[in-house]
Amino acid sequence: MTEFAYVGKRLTKPDIYGKVTGEAKYTDDMTVPSMVEGRILASPHAHARILRIDTSKAAALPGVLCVLTHKDCPDSRFSRSTMAEALPEFAFTGERQDQYILTDKARYVGDWIAAVAAEDIYTAEAALELIEVEYELLPMILDPHKALEPGAPSVHDDVAGNIAFEMDHPFNSGDVDRAFAEAEAVVEFTGVNSRQKHLHLETDIAIAYHESDGRLVIISPSQGPHLAKKHLTKRVFPDLSDGDIRWLSPTIGGGFGARLALGVEPVAVLLARACKRPVRVTTTREEDFSGYSSRTDQHQTIRVAANKDGKLLAIEQIIVADSGAYLSHSATTATVNMQKTLGVLKCDNIRGHLTVAYTNTPTTSGFRGYGNPEGAFVFQQALDRLAEKIGMDPMEFRLKNLKVPGDPSCFVPVPLEHTKLEECIHLAAEKIGYKDKWQGWGVAKPGRYKRGIGMSVLTHASGAGGFLLEHSSCVMKVLSDGALNLIVSPCEMGQGIIGALAQVAAESSGLRYEQIRVSTGDTDVTMFDIGSHASRSMLVIGNAVAAAGVKIKEQIRDRAVALFAEHQVRVTPDQIEVRAGRITSDAAPGVAFDVAQVAYAAIYDFGSGGSQLNASGSYLSTSHHPNHQAAFAEVEVDTETGLVTVLNYVSAHDIGRAINPLLVEAQMEGSLVQGIGFALTEDFVIDPDTGRVLSDSLLTYRLPTTMDVPDMAHLLVEDPLEAGPFGAKGCGEAGLVNPAPAIANAIYDAIGVRIHSLPMAADKVLWALRHGEGAAPGGSRVSGQYL
Amino acid sequence: MKQIGTFRVNGKHCDAIIEPHMLLVDVIRDHIGLTGTKRACASGNCGACTVLADDQPICSCLTLAVTAQDRALETVEGLRSADGTLHPLQQAFIDHCAAQCGYCTAGMLMTAKALLDANPRPSREDVKRALSGNICRCTGYVKILDAVMDAAQKINAAREVAA
């Protein structure tokens, strides 16, 4: 087995030093000379047409540079989602371009009406209050099911029936009706997830200014600046070209998918172009809540069928998703939900249909897992219900229906190449002691505090090859001291990708990890890349880095021949080894050089052959290389209060190979706690009378704290994926998929009641205990309705 | 009404032109130029803006700058010793990978420092309770708790050697 110098080691990530010293610079830490402050006026109404808007008083306030409204916006429509630019033209119609920067018709409480630039933030905020708007109130629609009913108020005048998007599962297969008719057991489960907020601690922000050559610079925490730049020039400001913009994405204060959609960047550009000054647009935490971007709530009914031996015969999934006022990522997340949910287990008869409805609520978006956690919450409970009906252990039931390589993968019709899900299930079950803890279906637990155990399995992609424009490139140059400048474009939002890629670069080039200097986040410097999402960076960008590293190593070997010759040793390049910055050869024991010698000589060569060591690498992914995970949760339910406590959680992850196990573990721990919040407390509450977001602070929207961390273990099943860089698969999103369904199944095991909506908060659990689950099917919108 | 405010931050005196309504977090960041302290919720619910005032952790987003003039303020920039050596907490955060996006990190470090200064041998439960007002959305807290426990142990070991 190959012994790696860096791959597989628990190394410190290079960007962490600046984060513990306070030196790391986020967008809000940056200033540009003569910069002014921008703020946005939001609509107080869920649905209203602007009859009259008077900005004269605001504009007359000393210190105000400009006040803009819909009249000052380009006449082209765009989507907050930039994904349209990564999809083949017309390949997917779920990328409706449906909004303007500032609107003349408010479609949710928080929709953007006007923007102000002023010398300081206090003046900008004072100016917002001086803008006079006269609205004509329109009937609003807040519920996606009601929005689809005939005669419902129209959110968009040009969209009939509020249907933002509709499609059948693209890979519908088999004879579903016949399978249901002939099956020995059929069950149905209906459920809905809540609109989990990303809650990146750094709120939305952007700086825009013109450089001396007239080009526009944007600084913002974008997860995909290249794609955002393309989108901004193609859709938002069509008078600009791709080359007119330089986008800088500095240290990012959390992303989780939120930065995949455009935030306030279009407003910053609009203001900077109008007032000819650098403009910083900031948002408050309350605006972040009521503005836009959360997980899409997907109302689902899933029907599954099996024979008495536990073979899964058919799956049918009906999704009604709520996009909110604009489409953004809601259609694509619903599609991914279908792919991942219906694709995790082997089943010959599959049917799915999804409808995305417009409502007068904040726009929803993509969030870590991108549809997969939404689907898993319902599907994994449906599977348990089916296992119960045929009297089979839920783990055995899943094991019976696992896919093997060659089966259609979750991204059918591509065949599955690699899976270690079976090993994951056994490993995690063993670790948590499943055999002793699961006592069978319907076993009543004594006492007030009841314990239960539940499980869930998942498949998730490493990139979306075959679907998105899935390629990436990097450039490397070796500096005179043997350090390697890796120029590459993943966005570091904390996930540790910069460090992991540095490990890949060091391993493949033979240079020292400590000397890898990563340059990223500048579209003028880095090569095109569609951004950090879809758990793609490790596999797609990692392969590009590995390919470039191999070329650097070849160059070092070629040049090192002369070094050995100086010591009267004749070796060929293939007899030379380069590892951790040292050059050696088995043909010459005792002779060794530092890579710095070659690198220095290459640059400071006054002869004819001088050139710095450099290489580029590219990778195009045509498949999605799924990773897999099994997870078990053990919970305790207080039957007097309904409070659910997660006691223990074990996951086992089919990761191919962990480039840095410390970083993978960190990803799994973070996503688990985020998943516990999704499962138990995080409730996005919209007032049914006004459409206002009621949970608009960290006091009313409850995130997990240090007090909510259970015992946990995250086990890695390493079996290198042939297509992965050193065998690695992606992993960033997977940890958030299993917590909610595993906890839901554990709650059922504890108290014999299923919870149909997220979060499974104490009031809801208590209500279900007292009134039966049928009495509380739940909606994702109104909290406290069960008290 | 503008006035000159005099502050003592990380042992140094700094003057800044302030107004009565200004928050300490904004003065520290925008006027004194120490941007390590972050502003994330501006309502005292997340702890990202935590600084120490006379050794006590406070939310600088809930503190009017004018009221902080007579107090000894400490921010994340003051944690390192004068020769640049990292504070054991900072080193432990690096060793345990206890910072991901890093936006909460300054607040976490300052709260943890106040805890260890007051209680040099905390139990894991003590650390959990002390940090429960500091929200982190990335790490799942496990590595943060590990780091604080590790730092406490190293500070105590160093103290014993010195004694």
Contacts between the chains, C-beta under 8 A, distances in Angstrom:
chain1	res1	chain2	res2	distance
A	12	B	94	5.7
A	12	B	95	7.2
A	12	B	97	7.2
A	13	B	97	6.6
A	15	B	102	7.9
A	16	B	93	7.3
A	16	B	94	5.3
A	16	B	97	6.9
A	16	B	99	5.3
A	16	B	102	7.5
A	17	B	94	6.5
A	18	B	102	7.6
A	19	B	99	4.4
A	19	B	102	3.1
A	19	B	105	5.0
A	20	B	76	7.8
A	20	B	86	7.1
A	20	B	90	4.3
A	20	B	93	4.8
A	20	B	94	6.0
A	20	B	99	6.0
A	20	B	102	7.9
A	20	B	105	6.0
A	20	B	109	6.7
A	21	B	36	7.1
A	21	B	76	7.0
A	21	B	77	7.3
A	21	B	79	7.6
A	21	B	80	6.5
A	21	B	86	7.4
A	21	B	90	6.7
A	22	B	34	7.1
A	22	B	35	7.1
A	22	B	36	2.0
A	22	B	37	7.3
A	22	B	75	7.1
A	22	B	76	3.9
A	22	B	77	5.0
A	22	B	106	5.4
A	23	B	36	7.1
A	24	B	102	5.6
A	25	B	35	7.2
A	26	B	35	8.0
A	26	B	38	7.6
A	26	B	103	7.1
A	28	B	35	7.7
A	28	B	38	7.9
A	28	B	39	7.4
A	29	B	29	7.7
A	29	B	35	3.8
A	198	B	137	7.8
A	199	B	135	8.0
A	199	B	137	5.2
A	200	B	101	7.1
A	200	B	103	7.5
A	200	B	137	6.3
A	201	B	38	7.0
A	201	B	40	4.2
A	201	B	41	7.9
A	201	B	46	6.4
A	201	B	48	5.6
A	201	B	101	7.1
A	201	B	103	3.9
A	201	B	104	5.6
A	201	B	135	7.1
A	201	B	136	8.0
A	201	B	137	6.0
A	202	B	38	7.5
A	202	B	40	6.9
A	202	B	101	7.4
A	202	B	103	5.1
A	203	B	40	7.0
A	251	B	101	7.9
A	251	B	102	6.8
A	252	B	101	6.3
A	253	B	38	7.4
A	253	B	40	7.8
A	253	B	101	5.1
A	253	B	102	7.2
A	253	B	103	3.6
A	254	B	100	8.0
A	254	B	101	4.3
A	254	B	103	6.1
A	254	B	137	5.4
A	254	B	138	6.1
A	255	B	101	7.6
A	256	B	137	7.4
A	284	B	42	6.5
A	285	B	40	7.0
A	285	B	41	4.6
A	285	B	42	6.1
A	285	B	43	6.8
A	493	B	100	7.9
A	493	B	101	5.6
A	494	B	99	7.6
A	494	B	100	3.2
A	494	B	101	3.2
A	494	B	102	6.5
A	494	B	138	4.7
A	495	B	100	6.7
A	496	B	97	7.4
A	496	B	100	7.1
A	662	B	97	5.2
A	663	B	97	6.7
A	666	B	97	5.1
A	666	B	100	6.6
A	666	B	139	6.4
A	666	B	140	7.8
A	666	B	143	6.0
A	668	B	140	8.0
A	669	B	139	6.6
A	669	B	140	3.5
A	669	B	141	7.8
A	669	B	142	4.7
A	669	B	143	6.8
A	670	B	100	6.4
A	670	B	137	7.9
A	670	B	138	4.9
A	670	B	139	5.0
A	670	B	140	4.2
A	671	B	140	7.3
A	672	B	140	5.7
A	673	B	139	8.0
A	673	B	140	3.7
A	673	B	141	6.4
A	674	B	137	6.9
A	674	B	140	7.4
A	697	B	41	6.9
A	697	B	43	5.5
A	697	B	45	6.3
A	698	B	41	5.0
A	698	B	43	6.8
A	698	B	45	3.6
A	698	B	46	5.4
A	698	B	135	6.5
A	699	B	43	6.8
A	699	B	45	5.2
A	703	B	135	5.5
A	703	B	137	7.0
A	705	B	131	7.9
A	705	B	132	4.6
A	705	B	133	7.6
A	705	B	135	6.7
A	705	B	141	7.7
A	706	B	127	7.6
A	706	B	128	4.4
A	706	B	129	7.7
A	706	B	131	4.7
A	706	B	132	5.0
A	706	B	134	7.7
A	706	B	141	4.8
A	706	B	144	7.6
A	706	B	145	6.7
A	707	B	128	5.9
A	707	B	129	7.3
A	707	B	132	5.0
A	709	B	128	7.5
A	709	B	140	6.7
A	709	B	141	5.0
A	709	B	142	6.2
A	709	B	145	7.5
A	712	B	140	8.0
A	712	B	142	7.0
